[in-house]
Amino acid sequence: MSSVNYNWLVSFAAGIGGLLFGYEIGVIGQVLGMEIFQTDFGMVNVVKGVRVDAENRPSIDGWITTTFLLGCIAGAAACSILADRIGRKYSIITSGGFFAVGGALQAAAGSLA
């Protein structure tokens, strides 16, 4: 593989990371609004067939969004240190691994905790 193709490939991989980050930010609001998500995670109660928001619903929404963004801040802070220690290429690979594990944990979650 020529160095030009390699540079394009690495740039494309880094760009996909940014795309996935933006996608996650856009999706979180939609997921919080899904009825099945709200019901499964105790964000609403059904009283006599009527959906009623739980008393702590604003707090739950806020904490979900805040912890997501705090994780982003921690990841951005750790990224430069990781890149300096193991190199840019391996830090992108490692970050992709963390992203995949995080997605798997989210998919398997049975409660908010």
Steps between C-alpha positions, in 0.01 A plus 500: 500500500643835402544772759234714330240222525603432857459867594153505343403183686616635837326833435181318406512291819548812713214673318268207566575542871379859485193394304410238761544753781264743331254221435500403869434859607210522256352166602501548878211747491296271277559201726392696808173577324421138404201359690652153533822645646307714748284205609784247526720730706231631735483852362120484470225327689179369350205592723159374384624476144646854500875561477622733774860623526680380811573773755872473439472493118680835445783382727531171312511679163757743634725232649493286188598795283756633749680170555523455123664841461725452806622178342577698185701754700696226679565322171621818330732576791642147501537490122802730480681313777422165339611623158831628640570171677396239243471705180212637300424183307475275804307762696235504223485120508473500881231768493303294247520204736367710788220627274403143405501382862292803603246427228476137609447602864227744397327236289510245782388740776193392692482805728622858506783409736 
